[in-house]
Amino acid sequence: MTLTPRSAPTLERERTLLTQAKTVVGMDEVGRGALAGPVCVGAVAVNAATPAPPRGLDDSKALTPTERTRLAPLVSAWAEASALGWASADEIDKTGLTSALRTAGWRALDQLARAGIEAGDGIVLLDGSHDWLTPPQPTLEEATNPDPTPQPDRRWRTVTLIGADRLAACVAAASVLAKCARDAAMVQLAHTYPGYGWPRNKGYGTAEHRDALQLLGPSPVHRLTWKLVEE
């Protein structure tokens, strides 16, 4: 039995959304399930003039490290603009994973705003069915006593699409940039906190990583509210 090859991500979904907005920002996160290190959110903006994506672009999980490394600079050159947002292990512990992802996502959008990608003119396309980017409705106390400090522009409209990292080129591109950046960050952190195998496992809960936790205990960049060691 011969399997039909899966089609590469295209700009078809983005073109549809661009009939309603000036810009579409594909967004994807990396590091959600790791035991250590930050989460990283990639954001890639495209518009009606954006050409076909670089050859070989796909969801980062479907690519080899060599392929991702080759594609990352091509993606940055292809996009209207791109950015990365980060949230630390400490922020994950203090606020929870969803809130930390939201923080990282808005940090990426704030970078895009500095590059001229304006809120109010665009749509953010997220992979999956869960909108983790949109801030929750304020509580009665928050609405009655709003924070007096200036707040970033939050007028982006968010759209979710299951399989967007395999279907939409801008989301696949965001996944590649985020994966390359976070992998590199974990390799660098391994120089400061050696012994956990991060150059190989990138902070995820492999047997090697959990065995090292049993021996060394957690590092300052482990997510201490997570179940780090099996009972």
N, C-alpha and C positions, 0 to 999 in steps of 0.2 A: 504494500500500500504506500503510495507516494503522497506525502503531505504538501499542501500548497503553501509556499513561503508567505509569511506574514508581510503585509505591505508596510513600507517605511512611513513614519509620520509625515504629514503634509501640512499645508496652510489652509486646508479646506475649512476646518472649523473656525479658524481665525478670520477667514474672509467673510464668513457668515456674520460673525460678531462685529466685524468692521463696518457693516452696514448700519450699525447702531452706535458706533463709537469711533473716535479718532485713532485710538491705540488699544491694542490688546497686550496684556502682560501675562505671559505664562509663568507660573510659579510652582516650584516643587521643593520639597524638603529632604534632607539627608541626615541620618543620625538619630531618628526617632527612637529606635529600639536598642541603641547602644547602652552599655553600662557606664561608660566613661566618655568624657569629652563633650563638646558643644553640639547643638544642632545647627545646621547651616541651611538657609533658604536661598535658592537661586531665583532670580527674576529676570526675564528676558522680554523686552518690548519689541513688538512688530507693528507695522502700519500697512496701509494699502499699497505702498511702494516697495515693500520688502520682497526681494526675489525668492526663488525656490531655496530651500535650506541646503546646507552643505551635504554632499554625497556621503552616505553612511551614517547620518544622524539617526539615533534611536534612543529609547529609554536607556539611561545609564546602566541599569541592571542587566541589559541585554548585550552590553559591550564589554570588551576586555579592557584592562587598564591601559594598554598601549593605544587602543582605539579611542578611548576617552581623552587621553593626553593629546592625541593628534587633533581631535575635534574641538577641544576647548578654545584655542585661539581662533579657529575658523568660525565658531559660533559667536564669539565676541565681535569679530569683524562683520559678520552677517547681520546681526541684530541692529535695530534702531538704537538701542541702549541695553545695557545689562548691569546687574548689581548682585551683591551678596549681602545677606543679613545673618547675624549670629546671635545666639543666646547661649550662655555658659551653663555648665553643669550646676553651678551654684544657683543660677536663676531658675533652672528646672526644679531644683529642690525646693526653692522658696515659693514659687508661684504655680508649680505644676506644669506638665508637659504642654498642654494645649495653650496655656497662657504664654509660655516661653516661645512656642512656635509662632504665635501671633506677634509677639515682640520682635522676633527675628524677621518675620515677613514685613512688618511696617518699617523696620530699619532698612530693609532692601528697597522698599518703595520710597522712603525718604531720600535714599541715594539717587534713585531715578528722578525724583523731583529736582534735585540739584543739577541733574543732567538735562533738564528741560522737559521731562515727561510729566505733564501736569495732571493732578487729580481732578476729577470732574470731566475729563475728556476720555477716560478709558475704562476698560473692563479687565479685571483680573480673572484669569482662568486657572482653576485649581484641579489637580488630579483627585479623583475619588468622589464620594458623595457627601463628605463632611466639610462645611465651611468653617475652618479653624481660624480664618483671618479676620472675619467681621467681629468687632468688639461687641460684647454682650450689652444688653440694655442696662442703663444705669439704675442703681437702686434708688429708692425714694430719698435716702439721705444724700446720695451723690447728686441727684437732680436738684435737691433743695440747696445743697452747699457745694456748688461746682468748684473744681480745682481752678484756682486763679492763674496758674502758670499757663503760658501759651501752649496749645495742643497742636500736633501735626494735622494736616488736612486729611480727613477720613472719608472723602466723598467718592472713593472708588467703589464701583459696583462689582460684586463677586459672582462668578458663575462656576459651578462644579460640573465635572464630567468624569464619569468612571472610565478609566483607561486613557485619560488624557495624555499621560506620559508616553503612550504607545501610538496615539492618534494625532495629537497636535504638536507640530514642530516646535513651537515656542516653549511648551512645557517639557518636551524631551530635551531641548537645549538647556533649559534651566536645571534639569536634573543632572546633566553632564557637568555644568559649571560647578554646581554645589558639591557633587560627588568628588570631583578633582580637588576642589579647595579643602573639603573636610578631610579627605584622605591625606593630603599634604600636611594639614594641621596636626593630625594624629601621629604622623611620622615624626614631626618636630617635637611634639609633646613626649614622645618616647625617649628623646635625648635627656629630658629633664626628669622623667619618671620611668626609668628602664625596668625591664623584667616582666612586663605584662603582655608582651608580644604585639603591641599596637601596630608596628609596621606591617604585620600580617593580618591581624583581626580588626584593626581600626576601631577598637574599643567595644566591639560586640562580644556577646557572651559565649565565646567558644570554650571548649574544654581547657585549652591552654590558658586562656584568660582567667577562668574560674579557679584553676589550680594555682595560678600565681596569686590570686586574691587570698586563697587559703594560707599561702606561705607568707606573703608580704603585707596583707591587709590593704585597705583602700588608699588610693592616692588623693591629693587635694582636688583632682579633677574627676573623681568618680561621683556618680549620682547617688548620694548617701541615702536617699529615701527609697531607693530601689532595692529589690532583693538581689544582692550581689553574690551571695554564696548559697548554694543549695543546702537545705537541711540534711 
